[in-house]
């Protein structure tokens, strides 16, 4: 797994909460820093892809492991 600067555990939260929490966490980061998001909502996979496109932040990694979804998002 890649390095990251901050972790956000959004397990148990349903759309759009994981995105809203990630947006808030990313706002506090500096450009180039990476946020690791953990979510359990299957819809979050598409949500984070769309969020990355809309915001211009880079979705570095998106994977599923043991029923949880892990995303690495780099702030631009």
Residue pairs with C-beta under 8 A, 6 or more apart in sequence:
1 61
1 70
1 72
2 34
2 60
2 61
2 72
3 34
4 34
4 35
4 36
4 72
5 29
5 33
5 34
5 35
6 25
6 28
6 29
6 33
6 34
6 35
6 36
7 35
7 36
7 37
7 38
8 21
8 22
8 25
8 35
8 36
8 37
8 38
9 38
10 17
10 18
10 21
10 22
10 37
10 38
10 39
10 40
10 41
10 44
11 38
11 39
11 40
11 68
12 40
13 21
13 39
13 40
13 41
14 41
14 43
15 41
15 43
15 44
15 47
16 47
18 37
18 39
18 41
18 44
18 47
18 48
19 44
19 47
19 48
19 51
22 35
22 37
22 48
22 51
22 71
22 73
23 51
23 55
25 35
25 37
26 35
26 55
26 57
26 73
26 75
29 35
29 75
30 75
31 75
31 76
32 74
32 75
32 76
33 74
33 75
34 60
34 72
34 73
34 74
34 75
35 72
35 73
35 74
35 75
36 70
36 71
36 72
37 44
37 48
37 70
37 71
37 72
37 73
38 68
38 69
38 70
39 68
39 69
39 71
40 67
40 68
40 69
41 47
41 69
42 69
44 69
44 71
45 62
45 64
45 69
48 59
48 62
48 71
48 73
49 59
49 62
51 57
51 59
51 73
52 58
52 59
52 73
56 76
57 73
57 74
57 75
57 76
58 73
58 74
58 76
59 71
59 72
59 73
60 72
60 73
60 74
61 70
61 71
61 72
62 69
62 70
62 71
62 72
63 69
63 70
64 70
